[in-house]
Amino acid sequence: MNGFKVKRIEDTEYVSYGPKSDLRVLIGDAEKSTPIRTALQTCQPGYDVPFHCHPYTEYLIVLEGSAEFRVEENGVQTVVAKKGDTVELPPGVWHAFTTSPTEVTQLLGIHISPERIVNYKPDVKTDSRGFRIES
């Protein structure tokens, strides 16, 4: 099949953020061979992602559960996104989120870039690939 690909979830790169969240990279690789990157993130109740930003547009689609998103723009703006909602984050916008306190939340993240670039605030620890390390 010329150009047609299927990537099975069990064959995807798995990234653990500790006991409360993990990520499956669906599209994208270290070679930057795709024009976008997508990942499925599964978060246990109350998982908190600290403020960070990207130099490209990011879309987050809530597949299950809900999350309270915080955006630093003219102060801190807050919105709760639930199953089926999409959050669009322009380049350079600082954002964070906390998942539902009572249910598992799944998010599909779409990064409009062949490379994953995440800029965290100075107090956040990351591994050599830029993935956050739970402390």
Phi and psi restraints in degrees (value plus and minus 20) as a CYANA .aco file:
   2 ASN   PHI    -101.6   -61.6
   2 ASN   PSI      91.6   131.6
   3 GLY   PHI      62.5   102.5
   3 GLY   PSI     -28.6    11.4
   4 PHE   PHI    -113.3   -73.3
   4 PHE   PSI     106.7   146.7
   5 LYS   PHI    -152.7  -112.7
   5 LYS   PSI     127.0   167.0
   6 VAL   PHI    -148.4  -108.4
   6 VAL   PSI     108.6   148.6
   7 LYS   PHI    -135.2   -95.2
   7 LYS   PSI      97.6   137.6
   8 ARG   PHI     -98.3   -58.3
   8 ARG   PSI     121.6   161.6
   9 ILE   PHI     -76.1   -36.1
   9 ILE   PSI     -55.2   -15.2
  10 GLU   PHI     -90.9   -50.9
  10 GLU   PSI     -34.0     6.0
  11 ASP   PHI    -119.8   -79.8
  11 ASP   PSI     -16.0    24.0
  12 THR   PHI    -103.9   -63.9
  12 THR   PSI     139.2   179.2
  13 GLU   PHI     -87.2   -47.2
  13 GLU   PSI     112.9   152.9
  14 TYR   PHI    -128.6   -88.6
  14 TYR   PSI     108.9   148.9
  15 VAL   PHI    -144.3  -104.3
  15 VAL   PSI     104.1   144.1
  16 SER   PHI    -116.2   -76.2
  16 SER   PSI     113.5   153.5
  17 TYR   PHI    -122.8   -82.8
  17 TYR   PSI       6.2    46.2
  18 GLY   PHI      78.8   118.8
  18 GLY   PSI    -186.7  -146.7
  19 PRO   PHI     -91.2   -51.2
  19 PRO   PSI     -31.9     8.1
  20 LYS   PHI    -125.0   -85.0
  20 LYS   PSI     -25.9    14.1
  21 SER   PHI    -181.5  -141.5
  21 SER   PSI     128.3   168.3
  22 ASP   PHI    -163.8  -123.8
  22 ASP   PSI     145.3   185.3
  23 LEU   PHI    -154.6  -114.6
  23 LEU   PSI     119.7   159.7
  24 ARG   PHI    -138.3   -98.3
  24 ARG   PSI      97.4   137.4
  25 VAL   PHI     -98.7   -58.7
  25 VAL   PSI      93.1   133.1
  26 LEU   PHI    -109.5   -69.5
  26 LEU   PSI     -63.8   -23.8
  27 ILE   PHI    -151.4  -111.4
  27 ILE   PSI     112.0   152.0
  28 GLY   PHI      99.9   139.9
  28 GLY   PSI     134.5   174.5
  29 ASP   PHI    -177.5  -137.5
  29 ASP   PSI     153.7   193.7
  30 ALA   PHI     -83.8   -43.8
  30 ALA   PSI     -44.1    -4.1
  31 GLU   PHI    -102.2   -62.2
  31 GLU   PSI     -24.1    15.9
  32 LYS   PHI      38.3    78.3
  32 LYS   PSI      21.9    61.9
  33 SER   PHI    -105.7   -65.7
  33 SER   PSI     -20.7    19.3
  34 THR   PHI    -143.2  -103.2
  34 THR   PSI     132.5   172.5
  35 PRO   PHI     -96.5   -56.5
  35 PRO   PSI     -35.1     4.9
  36 ILE   PHI    -155.0  -115.0
  36 ILE   PSI     149.5   189.5
  37 ARG   PHI    -148.8  -108.8
  37 ARG   PSI     115.9   155.9
  38 THR   PHI    -149.7  -109.7
  38 THR   PSI     130.8   170.8
  39 ALA   PHI    -170.0  -130.0
  39 ALA   PSI     129.0   169.0
  40 LEU   PHI    -123.8   -83.8
  40 LEU   PSI      97.6   137.6
  41 GLN   PHI    -128.8   -88.8
  41 GLN   PSI     108.4   148.4
  42 THR   PHI    -131.7   -91.7
  42 THR   PSI     104.4   144.4
  43 CYS   PHI    -142.8  -102.8
  43 CYS   PSI     114.0   154.0
  44 GLN   PHI     -93.8   -53.8
  44 GLN   PSI     143.1   183.1
  45 PRO   PHI     -73.2   -33.2
  45 PRO   PSI     115.2   155.2
  46 GLY   PHI      57.5    97.5
  46 GLY   PSI      -5.6    34.4
  47 TYR   PHI     -89.2   -49.2
  47 TYR   PSI     116.1   156.1
  48 ASP   PHI    -138.7   -98.7
  48 ASP   PSI     107.9   147.9
  49 VAL   PHI    -127.9   -87.9
  49 VAL   PSI     102.6   142.6
  50 PRO   PHI     -92.5   -52.5
  50 PRO   PSI     148.3   188.3
  51 PHE   PHI     -78.6   -38.6
  51 PHE   PSI     114.7   154.7
  52 HIS   PHI    -177.4  -137.4
  52 HIS   PSI     150.6   190.6
  53 CYS   PHI    -168.4  -128.4
  53 CYS   PSI     148.5   188.5
  54 HIS   PHI    -152.0  -112.0
  54 HIS   PSI     131.2   171.2
  55 PRO   PHI    -105.8   -65.8
  55 PRO   PSI       4.6    44.6
  56 TYR   PHI    -171.3  -131.3
  56 TYR   PSI     148.9   188.9
  57 THR   PHI     -92.8   -52.8
  57 THR   PSI     120.2   160.2
  58 GLU   PHI    -146.4  -106.4
  58 GLU   PSI     119.2   159.2
  59 TYR   PHI    -135.8   -95.8
  59 TYR   PSI     116.0   156.0
  60 LEU   PHI    -142.3  -102.3
  60 LEU   PSI     102.3   142.3
  61 ILE   PHI    -132.1   -92.1
  61 ILE   PSI     104.7   144.7
  62 VAL   PHI    -103.0   -63.0
  62 VAL   PSI      93.5   133.5
  63 LEU   PHI    -110.9   -70.9
  63 LEU   PSI     -55.2   -15.2
  64 GLU   PHI    -165.6  -125.6
  64 GLU   PSI     128.6   168.6
  65 GLY   PHI      56.9    96.9
  65 GLY   PSI    -168.9  -128.9
  66 SER   PHI    -178.6  -138.6
  66 SER   PSI     147.1   187.1
  67 ALA   PHI    -172.5  -132.5
  67 ALA   PSI     123.8   163.8
  68 GLU   PHI    -113.7   -73.7
  68 GLU   PSI      95.6   135.6
  69 PHE   PHI    -115.9   -75.9
  69 PHE   PSI     119.5   159.5
  70 ARG   PHI    -141.9  -101.9
  70 ARG   PSI     111.8   151.8
  71 VAL   PHI    -146.5  -106.5
  71 VAL   PSI     110.0   150.0
  72 GLU   PHI    -107.4   -67.4
  72 GLU   PSI      81.0   121.0
  73 GLU   PHI    -178.1  -138.1
  73 GLU   PSI      90.8   130.8
  74 ASN   PHI      35.3    75.3
  74 ASN   PSI      34.3    74.3
  75 GLY   PHI      72.7   112.7
  75 GLY   PSI    -182.7  -142.7
  76 VAL   PHI    -126.2   -86.2
  76 VAL   PSI     101.7   141.7
  77 GLN   PHI    -119.1   -79.1
  77 GLN   PSI     120.3   160.3
  78 THR   PHI    -146.2  -106.2
  78 THR   PSI     118.5   158.5
  79 VAL   PHI    -166.9  -126.9
  79 VAL   PSI     121.6   161.6
  80 VAL   PHI    -116.5   -76.5
  80 VAL   PSI     105.1   145.1
  81 ALA   PHI    -128.2   -88.2
  81 ALA   PSI     113.7   153.7
  82 LYS   PHI    -137.0   -97.0
  82 LYS   PSI     157.9   197.9
  83 LYS   PHI     -65.8   -25.8
  83 LYS   PSI     105.9   145.9
  84 GLY   PHI      75.3   115.3
  84 GLY   PSI     -33.6     6.4
  85 ASP   PHI    -102.4   -62.4
  85 ASP   PSI     131.3   171.3
  86 THR   PHI    -143.0  -103.0
  86 THR   PSI     115.4   155.4
  87 VAL   PHI    -131.2   -91.2
  87 VAL   PSI     106.6   146.6
  88 GLU   PHI    -126.0   -86.0
  88 GLU   PSI     106.6   146.6
  89 LEU   PHI    -139.5   -99.5
  89 LEU   PSI      91.2   131.2
  90 PRO   PHI     -86.6   -46.6
  90 PRO   PSI     143.2   183.2
  91 PRO   PHI     -75.8   -35.8
  91 PRO   PSI     117.4   157.4
  92 GLY   PHI      60.2   100.2
  92 GLY   PSI     -19.4    20.6
  93 VAL   PHI    -105.1   -65.1
  93 VAL   PSI     102.8   142.8
  94 TRP   PHI     -93.0   -53.0
  94 TRP   PSI     109.5   149.5
  95 HIS   PHI    -164.7  -124.7
  95 HIS   PSI     137.5   177.5
  96 ALA   PHI    -169.6  -129.6
  96 ALA   PSI     145.8   185.8
  97 PHE   PHI    -175.3  -135.3
  97 PHE   PSI     136.9   176.9
  98 THR   PHI    -148.6  -108.6
  98 THR   PSI     110.8   150.8
  99 THR   PHI    -101.5   -61.5
  99 THR   PSI     147.5   187.5
 100 SER   PHI     -67.2   -27.2
 100 SER   PSI     117.9   157.9
 101 PRO   PHI     -94.9   -54.9
 101 PRO   PSI     -29.8    10.2
 102 THR   PHI    -142.2  -102.2
 102 THR   PSI     -32.0     8.0
 103 GLU   PHI    -160.0  -120.0
 103 GLU   PSI     135.7   175.7
 104 VAL   PHI     -87.4   -47.4
 104 VAL   PSI     119.2   159.2
 105 THR   PHI    -139.0   -99.0
 105 THR   PSI     114.7   154.7
 106 GLN   PHI    -138.3   -98.3
 106 GLN   PSI     112.7   152.7
 107 LEU   PHI    -144.4  -104.4
 107 LEU   PSI     119.2   159.2
 108 LEU   PHI    -122.0   -82.0
 108 LEU   PSI      96.1   136.1
 109 GLY   PHI    -120.6   -80.6
 109 GLY   PSI     112.6   152.6
 110 ILE   PHI    -142.8  -102.8
 110 ILE   PSI      95.3   135.3
 111 HIS   PHI    -123.4   -83.4
 111 HIS   PSI     102.8   142.8
 112 ILE   PHI    -104.5   -64.5
 112 ILE   PSI      49.8    89.8
 113 SER   PHI    -187.3  -147.3
 113 SER   PSI     126.0   166.0
 114 PRO   PHI     -95.7   -55.7
 114 PRO   PSI     -31.3     8.7
 115 GLU   PHI    -146.1  -106.1
 115 GLU   PSI     117.8   157.8
 116 ARG   PHI    -102.0   -62.0
 116 ARG   PSI      98.3   138.3
 117 ILE   PHI    -148.4  -108.4
 117 ILE   PSI      99.3   139.3
 118 VAL   PHI    -147.6  -107.6
 118 VAL   PSI     106.9   146.9
 119 ASN   PHI    -128.8   -88.8
 119 ASN   PSI      94.6   134.6
 120 TYR   PHI    -118.3   -78.3
 120 TYR   PSI     142.8   182.8
 121 LYS   PHI     -86.2   -46.2
 121 LYS   PSI     137.5   177.5
 122 PRO   PHI     -76.7   -36.7
 122 PRO   PSI     -45.7    -5.7
 123 ASP   PHI    -105.4   -65.4
 123 ASP   PSI     -14.9    25.1
 124 VAL   PHI    -119.2   -79.2
 124 VAL   PSI     109.3   149.3
 125 LYS   PHI    -111.0   -71.0
 125 LYS   PSI     119.4   159.4
 126 THR   PHI    -151.0  -111.0
 126 THR   PSI     142.1   182.1
 127 ASP   PHI    -106.3   -66.3
 127 ASP   PSI    -194.7  -154.7
 128 SER   PHI     -84.5   -44.5
 128 SER   PSI     -40.2    -0.2
 129 ARG   PHI    -113.9   -73.9
 129 ARG   PSI     -22.7    17.3
 130 GLY   PHI      70.8   110.8
 130 GLY   PSI     -12.5    27.5
 131 PHE   PHI    -102.8   -62.8
 131 PHE   PSI     117.6   157.6
 132 ARG   PHI     -84.4   -44.4
 132 ARG   PSI     122.5   162.5
 133 ILE   PHI    -128.4   -88.4
 133 ILE   PSI     106.4   146.4
 134 GLU   PHI     -86.5   -46.5
 134 GLU   PSI     114.6   154.6
